[in-house]
Amino acid sequence: MMNRHLPVLCRSAVVAVACFAVAAVNLDRAPVFRSRSAFAAPVFASAAPSPHDIKPEGILTFDVRDAANGESIPCKLTFVGVAGSPDPEFTRNDIGRQEGDAITAYNRIMSLSGIGGAHVPVGTYDVTISRGPEWDIHTERKIRVTAGHAIGLRARLAHVVDTGEWLSADFHVHAARSPDSHVPMEDRIYEFVADGVEMIVSTDHNVVSDYEPFIRGLSAGKYITSAVGDELTTGSWGHFGAFPLPPDLERPGQGAVLVHGRRPDDFFKDVRDHAPDAIIDVHHPRLDAEIGYFELGHFDAAGDRAERAGFSWDFDAVEVMNGYQDPVRRSVDRMVEDWFSLLNHDHLVTATGNSDTHHLTFNIGGYPRNYVRVKDDRPQWVDAKAVAKAVRFHHAFFTTGPFVTLVVNGGTIGDVVPAPAGKAEAQITVQAAPWVSVDRVTLYLNGHEKKRWEVPPSETVIRFKETFSLATPTDGYVVVRVDGSKPLAPVVGDRKTFTAYPFALTNPVFLDADGDGRYRIGNKHGHQ
């Protein structure tokens, strides 16, 4: 997107955090951390700040470990000013400041190891330590940072949400190779690892980018992998993600698909011919009239037709939720309805949710994120083509926090299951870390709400578990949606310039009622 500048299964969490004062240190003799790697963006000279612009600092050290085994873990520390102190500004732009094996940006520290230290402006802060939505968090209150001294934090976080065989991935990410982003690609690795995203797809505008050298350079392959992709960006048709793509350094845009002056039915075909294993994901189809494919193509979802010549239905996925949409549920609701209409006309496209992050603030990378079912969810063993194939066949769901398990007649998300006489039994389980709210679970059959449950407030990990019987006279599909009303701040958003809420949507489990081994409703298309 361009030009968007918005201001272990159910067991109790185990957190032990100690805040301790450290002997006074001479900041002139503070530890010197390693410099940024060769992959970093260049540093440009600037005028020396005036003495009045230099703010006094202290040092905050941190030691964050897995409560289960004591091993250090990547993490994020978010600072909120209290007792009259403003939020700290480690940076005022989208280029992180190196602090050992961490970067600082805006009011956050993002660490690859979980052990380190950073220079922090003098003030009083609430500091929230997190590792993404699969982990519990801890907030240490009223940490007082004073000039010339160091203070330390120790934390033990528990991995509380069981996501075995599901890989977390963000398919829509921008960095400095996009004209509307300044974030170094290396900084994206810090950001996504700290928040527990296990796969990142490059989608810079009309250029094929590759995060793998940066992952290798930071020795982060244990935590994250990547896929080479592109956001096919047009001025008159919208934006489309494609991955995995083969990079070609000898071609414009390093092998980007040519879109200028062409229609979707043309450049979609090029993707199919050039990268047959790639998927095409329609980005933010209705985010606004300038960049939304469904808006620009005058797409009538209910009628299954588009008024504009050149519109193509040859896409594999639609971005039902975009990170910029998170605060505005009505726009997400409309995309859910569009997606149901596509499924009801036998356009079996996968629903995705992606951050579309352009910055190091506002919509944070990995919110929302996709969970993709894979044979081995260890990032170093993941194959991008296998992930794309899983997405194409709907073995995925997206979320900003809640983790959903849906089993229907023995099959799970993306499966086609026998439903003799149209009967089915759906088993729904929703897990959530204690800091993630779950207020409502909705079950849909063939795009229509079948059952809604209100979920009482709780901090238990298994927030909801129900079995529900269904019946459909024809082939059909089952989808589950989860909503929470409590903002995810301060881990995501700040309740002021940007607010994010818990939300999850599964892809379908398809019901084969007529016994032919496939799902097909058979409604007539509204287009040729």
Buried (B, 14 or more C-beta within 10 A) or exposed (E): BBEBEEEEEEEEBEBEBEBEEBEEBEBEEBEEBEEBEEBBBEEEEEEEEEEEEEEEBBBBBBBBBBBEEEEBBBBBBBBBBBEEBEBBEBBEEBBBBBBBBBBBBBBBBBBBBBBBBBBBBBBBBBBBBBBBBBBBBBBBEEBBBBEBBBBBBBBBBBBBBBBEEBBBBBBBBBBBBBBBBBBBBBBBBBBBBBBBBBBBBBBBBBBBBBBBBBBEBBEBBEBBBBBBBBBBBBEEBBBBBBBBBEBEEEEEBBBBBBBEEBBBEBBBBBBEEBBEBBBBBBBBBBBEEEBBBBBBBEBBBEEBBBEEEEBBBEBBBBBBBBBBBBBEBEBBEBBBBBBBBBBBBBBBBBBBBBBBBBBBBBBBBBBBBBBBBBEEBEBEEBBBBBBBBBBBBBBBBBBBBBBBBBBBBEBBBBBBBBBEEBBBEBBBBBBBBBBBBBBBBBBBBBBEEBBEBEBEEEBBBBBBEEEBEBBBEBBBBBBBBBBBEBBBBBBBBBEEEBBBBBBBBBBBBBBBBBEEEEBEBEEEEBEE
